[in-house]
Amino acid sequence: MYHLTGRVLDLGFVGLSQFLPFLCLSLVAGHAADRYDRRRIILSCLAVVLLCALLLLEFARRGNGSILPIFAVMALLGTRARS
């Protein structure tokens, strides 16, 4: 991120974009962990991580100069369950 923008603040925004979804969805995630099959929850979390990795790979391959899609992927990555 720093290489794209040259601003240290954007590195902090990457952390914030991953932390806010985790904070907002923690109660919902706890309820889902108690209610649904945990193997499916883990599988869906791994699918989200794979999707995010492929999206970031595609952004890097294209050389897109915009940082908003990167923040969106980081927010999506923040929705997955933490181990």
mmCIF file of the N, C-alpha and C atoms, coordinates in Angstrom:
data_MODEL
# 
_entry.id   MODEL 
# 
loop_
_atom_site.group_PDB 
_atom_site.id 
_atom_site.type_symbol 
_atom_site.label_atom_id 
_atom_site.label_alt_id 
_atom_site.label_comp_id 
_atom_site.label_asym_id 
_atom_site.label_entity_id 
_atom_site.label_seq_id 
_atom_site.pdbx_PDB_ins_code 
_atom_site.Cartn_x 
_atom_site.Cartn_y 
_atom_site.Cartn_z 
_atom_site.occupancy 
_atom_site.B_iso_or_equiv 
_atom_site.pdbx_formal_charge 
_atom_site.auth_seq_id 
_atom_site.auth_comp_id 
_atom_site.auth_asym_id 
_atom_site.auth_atom_id 
_atom_site.pdbx_PDB_model_num 
ATOM 1   N N  . MET A 1 1  ? 0.830   -1.180  0.000   1.00 0.00 ? 1  MET A N  1 
ATOM 2   C CA . MET A 1 1  ? 0.000   0.000   0.000   1.00 0.00 ? 1  MET A CA 1 
ATOM 3   C C  . MET A 1 1  ? 0.880   1.251   0.000   1.00 0.00 ? 1  MET A C  1 
ATOM 4   N N  . TYR A 1 2  ? 1.929   1.208   0.802   1.00 0.00 ? 2  TYR A N  1 
ATOM 5   C CA . TYR A 1 2  ? 2.824   2.361   0.861   1.00 0.00 ? 2  TYR A CA 1 
ATOM 6   C C  . TYR A 1 2  ? 3.492   2.594   -0.495  1.00 0.00 ? 2  TYR A C  1 
ATOM 7   N N  . HIS A 1 3  ? 3.780   1.519   -1.193  1.00 0.00 ? 3  HIS A N  1 
ATOM 8   C CA . HIS A 1 3  ? 4.399   1.644   -2.509  1.00 0.00 ? 3  HIS A CA 1 
ATOM 9   C C  . HIS A 1 3  ? 3.458   2.323   -3.509  1.00 0.00 ? 3  HIS A C  1 
ATOM 10  N N  . LEU A 1 4  ? 2.155   2.082   -3.359  1.00 0.00 ? 4  LEU A N  1 
ATOM 11  C CA . LEU A 1 4  ? 1.184   2.689   -4.271  1.00 0.00 ? 4  LEU A CA 1 
ATOM 12  C C  . LEU A 1 4  ? 0.936   4.158   -3.970  1.00 0.00 ? 4  LEU A C  1 
ATOM 13  N N  . THR A 1 5  ? 0.815   4.488   -2.681  1.00 0.00 ? 5  THR A N  1 
ATOM 14  C CA . THR A 1 5  ? 0.389   5.844   -2.328  1.00 0.00 ? 5  THR A CA 1 
ATOM 15  C C  . THR A 1 5  ? 1.500   6.717   -1.766  1.00 0.00 ? 5  THR A C  1 
ATOM 16  N N  . GLY A 1 6  ? 2.481   6.104   -1.116  1.00 0.00 ? 6  GLY A N  1 
ATOM 17  C CA . GLY A 1 6  ? 3.534   6.885   -0.478  1.00 0.00 ? 6  GLY A CA 1 
ATOM 18  C C  . GLY A 1 6  ? 3.098   7.508   0.836   1.00 0.00 ? 6  GLY A C  1 
ATOM 19  N N  . ARG A 1 7  ? 1.938   7.089   1.359   1.00 0.00 ? 7  ARG A N  1 
ATOM 20  C CA . ARG A 1 7  ? 1.421   7.640   2.616   1.00 0.00 ? 7  ARG A CA 1 
ATOM 21  C C  . ARG A 1 7  ? 1.349   6.540   3.672   1.00 0.00 ? 7  ARG A C  1 
ATOM 22  N N  . VAL A 1 8  ? 1.918   6.824   4.816   1.00 0.00 ? 8  VAL A N  1 
ATOM 23  C CA . VAL A 1 8  ? 1.909   5.872   5.920   1.00 0.00 ? 8  VAL A CA 1 
ATOM 24  C C  . VAL A 1 8  ? 0.495   5.711   6.476   1.00 0.00 ? 8  VAL A C  1 
ATOM 25  N N  . LEU A 1 9  ? -0.293  6.742   6.393   1.00 0.00 ? 9  LEU A N  1 
ATOM 26  C CA . LEU A 1 9  ? -1.666  6.703   6.898   1.00 0.00 ? 9  LEU A CA 1 
ATOM 27  C C  . LEU A 1 9  ? -2.486  5.603   6.217   1.00 0.00 ? 9  LEU A C  1 
ATOM 28  N N  . ASP A 1 10 ? -2.215  5.365   4.949   1.00 0.00 ? 10 ASP A N  1 
ATOM 29  C CA . ASP A 1 10 ? -2.949  4.320   4.236   1.00 0.00 ? 10 ASP A CA 1 
ATOM 30  C C  . ASP A 1 10 ? -2.649  2.932   4.796   1.00 0.00 ? 10 ASP A C  1 
ATOM 31  N N  . LEU A 1 11 ? -1.452  2.737   5.332   1.00 0.00 ? 11 LEU A N  1 
ATOM 32  C CA . LEU A 1 11 ? -1.153  1.467   6.002   1.00 0.00 ? 11 LEU A CA 1 
ATOM 33  C C  . LEU A 1 11 ? -2.038  1.284   7.228   1.00 0.00 ? 11 LEU A C  1 
ATOM 34  N N  . GLY A 1 12 ? -2.268  2.357   7.951   1.00 0.00 ? 12 GLY A N  1 
ATOM 35  C CA . GLY A 1 12 ? -3.181  2.304   9.094   1.00 0.00 ? 12 GLY A CA 1 
ATOM 36  C C  . GLY A 1 12 ? -4.610  2.046   8.668   1.00 0.00 ? 12 GLY A C  1 
ATOM 37  N N  . PHE A 1 13 ? -4.996  2.603   7.539   1.00 0.00 ? 13 PHE A N  1 
ATOM 38  C CA . PHE A 1 13 ? -6.348  2.359   7.019   1.00 0.00 ? 13 PHE A CA 1 
ATOM 39  C C  . PHE A 1 13 ? -6.543  0.910   6.604   1.00 0.00 ? 13 PHE A C  1 
ATOM 40  N N  . VAL A 1 14 ? -5.482  0.250   6.165   1.00 0.00 ? 14 VAL A N  1 
ATOM 41  C CA . VAL A 1 14 ? -5.575  -1.180  5.843   1.00 0.00 ? 14 VAL A CA 1 
ATOM 42  C C  . VAL A 1 14 ? -5.908  -1.968  7.110   1.00 0.00 ? 14 VAL A C  1 
ATOM 43  N N  . GLY A 1 15 ? -5.215  -1.672  8.192   1.00 0.00 ? 15 GLY A N  1 
ATOM 44  C CA . GLY A 1 15 ? -5.513  -2.341  9.464   1.00 0.00 ? 15 GLY A CA 1 
ATOM 45  C C  . GLY A 1 15 ? -6.916  -2.028  9.953   1.00 0.00 ? 15 GLY A C  1 
ATOM 46  N N  . LEU A 1 16 ? -7.318  -0.794  9.804   1.00 0.00 ? 16 LEU A N  1 
ATOM 47  C CA . LEU A 1 16 ? -8.657  -0.394  10.228  1.00 0.00 ? 16 LEU A CA 1 
ATOM 48  C C  . LEU A 1 16 ? -9.738  -1.060  9.378   1.00 0.00 ? 16 LEU A C  1 
ATOM 49  N N  . SER A 1 17 ? -9.493  -1.184  8.090   1.00 0.00 ? 17 SER A N  1 
ATOM 50  C CA . SER A 1 17 ? -10.482 -1.820  7.223   1.00 0.00 ? 17 SER A CA 1 
ATOM 51  C C  . SER A 1 17 ? -10.621 -3.307  7.514   1.00 0.00 ? 17 SER A C  1 
ATOM 52  N N  . GLN A 1 18 ? -9.603  -3.916  8.118   1.00 0.00 ? 18 GLN A N  1 
ATOM 53  C CA . GLN A 1 18 ? -9.718  -5.318  8.524   1.00 0.00 ? 18 GLN A CA 1 
ATOM 54  C C  . GLN A 1 18 ? -10.315 -5.450  9.916   1.00 0.00 ? 18 GLN A C  1 
ATOM 55  N N  . PHE A 1 19 ? -10.094 -4.476  10.781  1.00 0.00 ? 19 PHE A N  1 
ATOM 56  C CA . PHE A 1 19 ? -10.543 -4.587  12.161  1.00 0.00 ? 19 PHE A CA 1 
ATOM 57  C C  . PHE A 1 19 ? -12.017 -4.228  12.329  1.00 0.00 ? 19 PHE A C  1 
ATOM 58  N N  . LEU A 1 20 ? -12.501 -3.224  11.619  1.00 0.00 ? 20 LEU A N  1 
ATOM 59  C CA . LEU A 1 20 ? -13.890 -2.781  11.798  1.00 0.00 ? 20 LEU A CA 1 
ATOM 60  C C  . LEU A 1 20 ? -14.924 -3.858  11.480  1.00 0.00 ? 20 LEU A C  1 
ATOM 61  N N  . PRO A 1 21 ? -14.798 -4.601  10.365  1.00 0.00 ? 21 PRO A N  1 
ATOM 62  C CA . PRO A 1 21 ? -15.781 -5.680  10.149  1.00 0.00 ? 21 PRO A CA 1 
ATOM 63  C C  . PRO A 1 21 ? -15.728 -6.742  11.240  1.00 0.00 ? 21 PRO A C  1 
ATOM 64  N N  . PHE A 1 22 ? -14.531 -7.047  11.713  1.00 0.00 ? 22 PHE A N  1 
ATOM 65  C CA . PHE A 1 22 ? -14.384 -8.014  12.800  1.00 0.00 ? 22 PHE A CA 1 
ATOM 66  C C  . PHE A 1 22 ? -15.098 -7.525  14.049  1.00 0.00 ? 22 PHE A C  1 
ATOM 67  N N  . LEU A 1 23 ? -14.940 -6.267  14.363  1.00 0.00 ? 23 LEU A N  1 
ATOM 68  C CA . LEU A 1 23 ? -15.573 -5.693  15.543  1.00 0.00 ? 23 LEU A CA 1 
ATOM 69  C C  . LEU A 1 23 ? -17.088 -5.673  15.400  1.00 0.00 ? 23 LEU A C  1 
ATOM 70  N N  . CYS A 1 24 ? -17.567 -5.288  14.236  1.00 0.00 ? 24 CYS A N  1 
ATOM 71  C CA . CYS A 1 24 ? -19.015 -5.181  14.022  1.00 0.00 ? 24 CYS A CA 1 
ATOM 72  C C  . CYS A 1 24 ? -19.710 -6.539  13.940  1.00 0.00 ? 24 CYS A C  1 
ATOM 73  N N  . LEU A 1 25 ? -19.016 -7.548  13.475  1.00 0.00 ? 25 LEU A N  1 
ATOM 74  C CA . LEU A 1 25 ? -19.638 -8.852  13.271  1.00 0.00 ? 25 LEU A CA 1 
ATOM 75  C C  . LEU A 1 25 ? -19.305 -9.888  14.337  1.00 0.00 ? 25 LEU A C  1 
ATOM 76  N N  . SER A 1 26 ? -18.651 -9.489  15.407  1.00 0.00 ? 26 SER A N  1 
ATOM 77  C CA . SER A 1 26 ? -18.223 -10.479 16.398  1.00 0.00 ? 26 SER A CA 1 
ATOM 78  C C  . SER A 1 26 ? -19.404 -11.154 17.103  1.00 0.00 ? 26 SER A C  1 
ATOM 79  N N  . LEU A 1 27 ? -20.450 -10.428 17.414  1.00 0.00 ? 27 LEU A N  1 
ATOM 80  C CA . LEU A 1 27 ? -21.607 -11.058 18.063  1.00 0.00 ? 27 LEU A CA 1 
ATOM 81  C C  . LEU A 1 27 ? -22.341 -11.987 17.105  1.00 0.00 ? 27 LEU A C  1 
ATOM 82  N N  . VAL A 1 28 ? -22.461 -11.568 15.859  1.00 0.00 ? 28 VAL A N  1 
ATOM 83  C CA . VAL A 1 28 ? -23.113 -12.411 14.857  1.00 0.00 ? 28 VAL A CA 1 
ATOM 84  C C  . VAL A 1 28 ? -22.292 -13.671 14.621  1.00 0.00 ? 28 VAL A C  1 
ATOM 85  N N  . ALA A 1 29 ? -20.986 -13.538 14.598  1.00 0.00 ? 29 ALA A N  1 
ATOM 86  C CA . ALA A 1 29 ? -20.116 -14.699 14.380  1.00 0.00 ? 29 ALA A CA 1 
ATOM 87  C C  . ALA A 1 29 ? -20.204 -15.678 15.549  1.00 0.00 ? 29 ALA A C  1 
ATOM 88  N N  . GLY A 1 30 ? -20.307 -15.170 16.750  1.00 0.00 ? 30 GLY A N  1 
ATOM 89  C CA . GLY A 1 30 ? -20.460 -16.046 17.912  1.00 0.00 ? 30 GLY A CA 1 
ATOM 90  C C  . GLY A 1 30 ? -21.763 -16.820 17.862  1.00 0.00 ? 30 GLY A C  1 
ATOM 91  N N  . HIS A 1 31 ? -22.815 -16.149 17.472  1.00 0.00 ? 31 HIS A N  1 
ATOM 92  C CA . HIS A 1 31 ? -24.103 -16.814 17.333  1.00 0.00 ? 31 HIS A CA 1 
ATOM 93  C C  . HIS A 1 31 ? -24.059 -17.872 16.230  1.00 0.00 ? 31 HIS A C  1 
ATOM 94  N N  . ALA A 1 32 ? -23.423 -17.541 15.108  1.00 0.00 ? 32 ALA A N  1 
ATOM 95  C CA . ALA A 1 32 ? -23.313 -18.497 14.000  1.00 0.00 ? 32 ALA A CA 1 
ATOM 96  C C  . ALA A 1 32 ? -22.469 -19.700 14.398  1.00 0.00 ? 32 ALA A C  1 
ATOM 97  N N  . ALA A 1 33 ? -21.430 -19.484 15.188  1.00 0.00 ? 33 ALA A N  1 
ATOM 98  C CA . ALA A 1 33 ? -20.579 -20.602 15.620  1.00 0.00 ? 33 ALA A CA 1 
ATOM 99  C C  . ALA A 1 33 ? -21.347 -21.561 16.511  1.00 0.00 ? 33 ALA A C  1 
ATOM 100 N N  . ASP A 1 34 ? -22.279 -21.057 17.284  1.00 0.00 ? 34 ASP A N  1 
ATOM 101 C CA . ASP A 1 34 ? -23.088 -21.925 18.140  1.00 0.00 ? 34 ASP A CA 1 
ATOM 102 C C  . ASP A 1 34 ? -24.217 -22.601 17.380  1.00 0.00 ? 34 ASP A C  1 
ATOM 103 N N  . ARG A 1 35 ? -24.695 -21.983 16.338  1.00 0.00 ? 35 ARG A N  1 
ATOM 104 C CA . ARG A 1 35 ? -25.890 -22.474 15.665  1.00 0.00 ? 35 ARG A CA 1 
ATOM 105 C C  . ARG A 1 35 ? -25.605 -23.387 14.469  1.00 0.00 ? 35 ARG A C  1 
ATOM 106 N N  . TYR A 1 36 ? -24.540 -23.116 13.725  1.00 0.00 ? 36 TYR A N  1 
ATOM 107 C CA . TYR A 1 36 ? -24.283 -23.821 12.473  1.00 0.00 ? 36 TYR A CA 1 
ATOM 108 C C  . TYR A 1 36 ? -23.086 -24.754 12.599  1.00 0.00 ? 36 TYR A C  1 
ATOM 109 N N  . ASP A 1 37 ? -22.966 -25.651 11.622  1.00 0.00 ? 37 ASP A N  1 
ATOM 110 C CA . ASP A 1 37 ? -21.876 -26.613 11.581  1.00 0.00 ? 37 ASP A CA 1 
ATOM 111 C C  . ASP A 1 37 ? -20.548 -25.872 11.413  1.00 0.00 ? 37 ASP A C  1 
ATOM 112 N N  . ARG A 1 38 ? -19.631 -26.123 12.302  1.00 0.00 ? 38 ARG A N  1 
ATOM 113 C CA . ARG A 1 38 ? -18.370 -25.377 12.284  1.00 0.00 ? 38 ARG A CA 1 
ATOM 114 C C  . ARG A 1 38 ? -17.495 -25.730 11.099  1.00 0.00 ? 38 ARG A C  1 
ATOM 115 N N  . ARG A 1 39 ? -17.631 -26.936 10.581  1.00 0.00 ? 39 ARG A N  1 
ATOM 116 C CA . ARG A 1 39 ? -16.859 -27.306 9.396   1.00 0.00 ? 39 ARG A CA 1 
ATOM 117 C C  . ARG A 1 39 ? -17.267 -26.442 8.201   1.00 0.00 ? 39 ARG A C  1 
ATOM 118 N N  . ARG A 1 40 ? -18.551 -26.171 8.075   1.00 0.00 ? 40 ARG A N  1 
ATOM 119 C CA . ARG A 1 40 ? -19.010 -25.305 6.984   1.00 0.00 ? 40 ARG A CA 1 
ATOM 120 C C  . ARG A 1 40 ? -18.580 -23.856 7.202   1.00 0.00 ? 40 ARG A C  1 
ATOM 121 N N  . ILE A 1 41 ? -18.559 -23.440 8.448   1.00 0.00 ? 41 ILE A N  1 
ATOM 122 C CA . ILE A 1 41 ? -18.103 -22.077 8.749   1.00 0.00 ? 41 ILE A CA 1 
ATOM 123 C C  . ILE A 1 41 ? -16.627 -21.933 8.375   1.00 0.00 ? 41 ILE A C  1 
ATOM 124 N N  . ILE A 1 42 ? -15.825 -22.918 8.754   1.00 0.00 ? 42 ILE A N  1 
ATOM 125 C CA . ILE A 1 42 ? -14.395 -22.874 8.423   1.00 0.00 ? 42 ILE A CA 1 
ATOM 126 C C  . ILE A 1 42 ? -14.196 -22.932 6.915   1.00 0.00 ? 42 ILE A C  1 
ATOM 127 N N  . LEU A 1 43 ? -14.963 -23.772 6.241   1.00 0.00 ? 43 LEU A N  1 
ATOM 128 C CA . LEU A 1 43 ? -14.858 -23.876 4.788   1.00 0.00 ? 43 LEU A CA 1 
ATOM 129 C C  . LEU A 1 43 ? -15.221 -22.554 4.114   1.00 0.00 ? 43 LEU A C  1 
ATOM 130 N N  . SER A 1 44 ? -16.261 -21.905 4.605   1.00 0.00 ? 44 SER A N  1 
ATOM 131 C CA . SER A 1 44 ? -16.644 -20.615 4.021   1.00 0.00 ? 44 SER A CA 1 
ATOM 132 C C  . SER A 1 44 ? -15.584 -19.547 4.306   1.00 0.00 ? 44 SER A C  1 
ATOM 133 N N  . CYS A 1 45 ? -14.987 -19.589 5.485   1.00 0.00 ? 45 CYS A N  1 
ATOM 134 C CA . CYS A 1 45 ? -13.915 -18.628 5.802   1.00 0.00 ? 45 CYS A CA 1 
ATOM 135 C C  . CYS A 1 45 ? -12.707 -18.842 4.900   1.00 0.00 ? 45 CYS A C  1 
ATOM 136 N N  . LEU A 1 46 ? -12.360 -20.098 4.659   1.00 0.00 ? 46 LEU A N  1 
ATOM 137 C CA . LEU A 1 46 ? -11.246 -20.380 3.758   1.00 0.00 ? 46 LEU A CA 1 
ATOM 138 C C  . LEU A 1 46 ? -11.569 -19.974 2.326   1.00 0.00 ? 46 LEU A C  1 
ATOM 139 N N  . ALA A 1 47 ? -12.828 -20.115 1.934   1.00 0.00 ? 47 ALA A N  1 
ATOM 140 C CA . ALA A 1 47 ? -13.239 -19.675 0.604   1.00 0.00 ? 47 ALA A CA 1 
ATOM 141 C C  . ALA A 1 47 ? -13.115 -18.153 0.477   1.00 0.00 ? 47 ALA A C  1 
ATOM 142 N N  . VAL A 1 48 ? -13.450 -17.428 1.538   1.00 0.00 ? 48 VAL A N  1 
ATOM 143 C CA . VAL A 1 48 ? -13.306 -15.965 1.529   1.00 0.00 ? 48 VAL A CA 1 
ATOM 144 C C  . VAL A 1 48 ? -11.840 -15.582 1.429   1.00 0.00 ? 48 VAL A C  1 
ATOM 145 N N  . VAL A 1 49 ? -10.977 -16.279 2.152   1.00 0.00 ? 49 VAL A N  1 
ATOM 146 C CA . VAL A 1 49 ? -9.539  -15.988 2.087   1.00 0.00 ? 49 VAL A CA 1 
ATOM 147 C C  . VAL A 1 49 ? -9.005  -16.267 0.681   1.00 0.00 ? 49 VAL A C  1 
ATOM 148 N N  . LEU A 1 50 ? -9.440  -17.371 0.075   1.00 0.00 ? 50 LEU A N  1 
ATOM 149 C CA . LEU A 1 50 ? -9.015  -17.687 -1.290  1.00 0.00 ? 50 LEU A CA 1 
ATOM 150 C C  . LEU A 1 50 ? -9.495  -16.626 -2.266  1.00 0.00 ? 50 LEU A C  1 
ATOM 151 N N  . LEU A 1 51 ? -10.747 -16.211 -2.140  1.00 0.00 ? 51 LEU A N  1 
ATOM 152 C CA . LEU A 1 51 ? -11.282 -15.170 -3.010  1.00 0.00 ? 51 LEU A CA 1 
ATOM 153 C C  . LEU A 1 51 ? -10.493 -13.868 -2.862  1.00 0.00 ? 51 LEU A C  1 
ATOM 154 N N  . CYS A 1 52 ? -10.201 -13.491 -1.634  1.00 0.00 ? 52 CYS A N  1 
ATOM 155 C CA . CYS A 1 52 ? -9.437  -12.258 -1.405  1.00 0.00 ? 52 CYS A CA 1 
ATOM 156 C C  . CYS A 1 52 ? -8.032  -12.355 -1.988  1.00 0.00 ? 52 CYS A C  1 
ATOM 157 N N  . ALA A 1 53 ? -7.401  -13.516 -1.836  1.00 0.00 ? 53 ALA A N  1 
ATOM 158 C CA . ALA A 1 53 ? -6.064  -13.694 -2.393  1.00 0.00 ? 53 ALA A CA 1 
ATOM 159 C C  . ALA A 1 53 ? -6.087  -13.607 -3.910  1.00 0.00 ? 53 ALA A C  1 
ATOM 160 N N  . LEU A 1 54 ? -7.093  -14.210 -4.527  1.00 0.00 ? 54 LEU A N  1 
ATOM 161 C CA . LEU A 1 54 ? -7.195  -14.134 -5.986  1.00 0.00 ? 54 LEU A CA 1 
ATOM 162 C C  . LEU A 1 54 ? -7.487  -12.725 -6.468  1.00 0.00 ? 54 LEU A C  1 
ATOM 163 N N  . LEU A 1 55 ? -8.318  -12.006 -5.732  1.00 0.00 ? 55 LEU A N  1 
ATOM 164 C CA . LEU A 1 55 ? -8.598  -10.608 -6.096  1.00 0.00 ? 55 LEU A CA 1 
ATOM 165 C C  . LEU A 1 55 ? -7.349  -9.742  -5.976  1.00 0.00 ? 55 LEU A C  1 
ATOM 166 N N  . LEU A 1 56 ? -6.596  -9.923  -4.898  1.00 0.00 ? 56 LEU A N  1 
ATOM 167 C CA . LEU A 1 56 ? -5.366  -9.144  -4.733  1.00 0.00 ? 56 LEU A CA 1 
ATOM 168 C C  . LEU A 1 56 ? -4.336  -9.512  -5.800  1.00 0.00 ? 56 LEU A C  1 
ATOM 169 N N  . LEU A 1 57 ? -4.288  -10.785 -6.158  1.00 0.00 ? 57 LEU A N  1 
ATOM 170 C CA . LEU A 1 57 ? -3.391  -11.206 -7.236  1.00 0.00 ? 57 LEU A CA 1 
ATOM 171 C C  . LEU A 1 57 ? -3.780  -10.534 -8.551  1.00 0.00 ? 57 LEU A C  1 
ATOM 172 N N  . GLU A 1 58 ? -5.061  -10.477 -8.818  1.00 0.00 ? 58 GLU A N  1 
ATOM 173 C CA . GLU A 1 58 ? -5.532  -9.835  -10.048 1.00 0.00 ? 58 GLU A CA 1 
ATOM 174 C C  . GLU A 1 58 ? -5.253  -8.330  -10.041 1.00 0.00 ? 58 GLU A C  1 
ATOM 175 N N  . PHE A 1 59 ? -5.428  -7.691  -8.896  1.00 0.00 ? 59 PHE A N  1 
ATOM 176 C CA . PHE A 1 59 ? -5.108  -6.255  -8.796  1.00 0.00 ? 59 PHE A CA 1 
ATOM 177 C C  . PHE A 1 59 ? -3.620  -6.027  -9.054  1.00 0.00 ? 59 PHE A C  1 
ATOM 178 N N  . ALA A 1 60 ? -2.780  -6.897  -8.510  1.00 0.00 ? 60 ALA A N  1 
ATOM 179 C CA . ALA A 1 60 ? -1.339  -6.751  -8.707  1.00 0.00 ? 60 ALA A CA 1 
ATOM 180 C C  . ALA A 1 60 ? -0.950  -7.031  -10.155 1.00 0.00 ? 60 ALA A C  1 
ATOM 181 N N  . ARG A 1 61 ? -1.606  -7.992  -10.767 1.00 0.00 ? 61 ARG A N  1 
ATOM 182 C CA . ARG A 1 61 ? -1.301  -8.338  -12.150 1.00 0.00 ? 61 ARG A CA 1 
ATOM 183 C C  . ARG A 1 61 ? -1.689  -7.214  -13.112 1.00 0.00 ? 61 ARG A C  1 
ATOM 184 N N  . ARG A 1 62 ? -2.825  -6.595  -12.854 1.00 0.00 ? 62 ARG A N  1 
ATOM 185 C CA . ARG A 1 62 ? -3.289  -5.500  -13.715 1.00 0.00 ? 62 ARG A CA 1 
ATOM 186 C C  . ARG A 1 62 ? -2.535  -4.204  -13.471 1.00 0.00 ? 62 ARG A C  1 
ATOM 187 N N  . GLY A 1 63 ? -2.007  -4.054  -12.271 1.00 0.00 ? 63 GLY A N  1 
ATOM 188 C CA . GLY A 1 63 ? -1.320  -2.811  -11.953 1.00 0.00 ? 63 GLY A CA 1 
ATOM 189 C C  . GLY A 1 63 ? -2.262  -1.646  -11.768 1.00 0.00 ? 63 GLY A C  1 
ATOM 190 N N  . ASN A 1 64 ? -3.460  -1.918  -11.252 1.00 0.00 ? 64 ASN A N  1 
ATOM 191 C CA . ASN A 1 64 ? -4.451  -0.876  -11.034 1.00 0.00 ? 64 ASN A CA 1 
ATOM 192 C C  . ASN A 1 64 ? -3.929  0.100   -9.987  1.00 0.00 ? 64 ASN A C  1 
ATOM 193 N N  . GLY A 1 65 ? -3.952  1.374   -10.292 1.00 0.00 ? 65 GLY A N  1 
ATOM 194 C CA . GLY A 1 65 ? -3.433  2.377   -9.376  1.00 0.00 ? 65 GLY A CA 1 
ATOM 195 C C  . GLY A 1 65 ? -4.406  2.794   -8.289  1.00 0.00 ? 65 GLY A C  1 
ATOM 196 N N  . SER A 1 66 ? -5.652  2.376   -8.378  1.00 0.00 ? 66 SER A N  1 
ATOM 197 C CA . SER A 1 66 ? -6.654  2.761   -7.392  1.00 0.00 ? 66 SER A CA 1 
ATOM 198 C C  . SER A 1 66 ? -6.504  1.914   -6.130  1.00 0.00 ? 66 SER A C  1 
ATOM 199 N N  . ILE A 1 67 ? -6.661  2.551   -4.983  1.00 0.00 ? 67 ILE A N  1 
ATOM 200 C CA . ILE A 1 67 ? -6.517  1.823   -3.719  1.00 0.00 ? 67 ILE A CA 1 
ATOM 201 C C  . ILE A 1 67 ? -7.862  1.425   -3.118  1.00 0.00 ? 67 ILE A C  1 
ATOM 202 N N  . LEU A 1 68 ? -8.952  1.966   -3.613  1.00 0.00 ? 68 LEU A N  1 
ATOM 203 C CA . LEU A 1 68 ? -10.266 1.633   -3.053  1.00 0.00 ? 68 LEU A CA 1 
ATOM 204 C C  . LEU A 1 68 ? -10.619 0.153   -3.198  1.00 0.00 ? 68 LEU A C  1 
ATOM 205 N N  . PRO A 1 69 ? -10.345 -0.501  -4.331  1.00 0.00 ? 69 PRO A N  1 
ATOM 206 C CA . PRO A 1 69 ? -10.620 -1.936  -4.390  1.00 0.00 ? 69 PRO A CA 1 
ATOM 207 C C  . PRO A 1 69 ? -9.789  -2.743  -3.395  1.00 0.00 ? 69 PRO A C  1 
ATOM 208 N N  . ILE A 1 70 ? -8.595  -2.279  -3.119  1.00 0.00 ? 70 ILE A N  1 
ATOM 209 C CA . ILE A 1 70 ? -7.754  -2.981  -2.143  1.00 0.00 ? 70 ILE A CA 1 
ATOM 210 C C  . ILE A 1 70 ? -8.360  -2.866  -0.751  1.00 0.00 ? 70 ILE A C  1 
ATOM 211 N N  . PHE A 1 71 ? -8.852  -1.677  -0.411  1.00 0.00 ? 71 PHE A N  1 
ATOM 212 C CA . PHE A 1 71 ? -9.518  -1.517  0.881   1.00 0.00 ? 71 PHE A CA 1 
ATOM 213 C C  . PHE A 1 71 ? -10.781 -2.374  0.968   1.00 0.00 ? 71 PHE A C  1 
ATOM 214 N N  . ALA A 1 72 ? -11.503 -2.505  -0.128  1.00 0.00 ? 72 ALA A N  1 
ATOM 215 C CA . ALA A 1 72 ? -12.702 -3.343  -0.136  1.00 0.00 ? 72 ALA A CA 1 
ATOM 216 C C  . ALA A 1 72 ? -12.347 -4.808  0.097   1.00 0.00 ? 72 ALA A C  1 
ATOM 217 N N  . VAL A 1 73 ? -11.272 -5.266  -0.522  1.00 0.00 ? 73 VAL A N  1 
ATOM 218 C CA . VAL A 1 73 ? -10.847 -6.654  -0.318  1.00 0.00 ? 73 VAL A CA 1 
ATOM 219 C C  . VAL A 1 73 ? -10.369 -6.855  1.120   1.00 0.00 ? 73 VAL A C  1 
ATOM 220 N N  . MET A 1 74 ? -9.686  -5.883  1.667   1.00 0.00 ? 74 MET A N  1 
ATOM 221 C CA . MET A 1 74 ? -9.236  -5.991  3.053   1.00 0.00 ? 74 MET A CA 1 
ATOM 222 C C  . MET A 1 74 ? -10.421 -6.023  4.022   1.00 0.00 ? 74 MET A C  1 
ATOM 223 N N  . ALA A 1 75 ? -11.462 -5.258  3.716   1.00 0.00 ? 75 ALA A N  1 
ATOM 224 C CA . ALA A 1 75 ? -12.671 -5.294  4.547   1.00 0.00 ? 75 ALA A CA 1 
ATOM 225 C C  . ALA A 1 75 ? -13.349 -6.661  4.432   1.00 0.00 ? 75 ALA A C  1 
ATOM 226 N N  . LEU A 1 76 ? -13.391 -7.211  3.234   1.00 0.00 ? 76 LEU A N  1 
ATOM 227 C CA . LEU A 1 76 ? -13.934 -8.544  3.059   1.00 0.00 ? 76 LEU A CA 1 
ATOM 228 C C  . LEU A 1 76 ? -13.115 -9.579  3.814   1.00 0.00 ? 76 LEU A C  1 
ATOM 229 N N  . LEU A 1 77 ? -11.816 -9.406  3.792   1.00 0.00 ? 77 LEU A N  1 
ATOM 230 C CA . LEU A 1 77 ? -10.937 -10.307 4.537   1.00 0.00 ? 77 LEU A CA 1 
ATOM 231 C C  . LEU A 1 77 ? -11.161 -10.163 6.036   1.00 0.00 ? 77 LEU A C  1 
ATOM 232 N N  . GLY A 1 78 ? -11.550 -8.995  6.490   1.00 0.00 ? 78 GLY A N  1 
ATOM 233 C CA . GLY A 1 78 ? -11.841 -8.789  7.907   1.00 0.00 ? 78 GLY A CA 1 
ATOM 234 C C  . GLY A 1 78 ? -13.120 -9.451  8.376   1.00 0.00 ? 78 GLY A C  1 
ATOM 235 N N  . THR A 1 79 ? -13.981 -9.872  7.434   1.00 0.00 ? 79 THR A N  1 
ATOM 236 C CA . THR A 1 79 ? -15.225 -10.527 7.837   1.00 0.00 ? 79 THR A CA 1 
ATOM 237 C C  . THR A 1 79 ? -15.031 -11.994 8.172   1.00 0.00 ? 79 THR A C  1 
ATOM 238 N N  . ARG A 1 80 ? -13.931 -12.576 7.787   1.00 0.00 ? 80 ARG A N  1 
ATOM 239 C CA . ARG A 1 80 ? -13.728 -13.996 8.062   1.00 0.00 ? 80 ARG A CA 1 
ATOM 240 C C  . ARG A 1 80 ? -13.456 -14.209 9.547   1.00 0.00 ? 80 ARG A C  1 
ATOM 241 N N  . ALA A 1 81 ? -13.649 -15.431 9.977   1.00 0.00 ? 81 ALA A N  1 
ATOM 242 C CA . ALA A 1 81 ? -13.459 -15.761 11.394  1.00 0.00 ? 81 ALA A CA 1 
ATOM 243 C C  . ALA A 1 81 ? -11.975 -15.744 11.748  1.00 0.00 ? 81 ALA A C  1 
ATOM 244 N N  . ARG A 1 82 ? -11.675 -15.303 12.915  1.00 0.00 ? 82 ARG A N  1 
ATOM 245 C CA . ARG A 1 82 ? -10.301 -15.307 13.417  1.00 0.00 ? 82 ARG A CA 1 
ATOM 246 C C  . ARG A 1 82 ? -10.070 -16.594 14.204  1.00 0.00 ? 82 ARG A C  1 
ATOM 247 N N  . SER A 1 83 ? -8.866  -17.111 14.079  1.00 0.00 ? 83 SER A N  1 
ATOM 248 C CA . SER A 1 83 ? -8.569  -18.334 14.843  1.00 0.00 ? 83 SER A CA 1 
ATOM 249 C C  . SER A 1 83 ? -7.723  -18.016 16.050  1.00 0.00 ? 83 SER A C  1 
# 
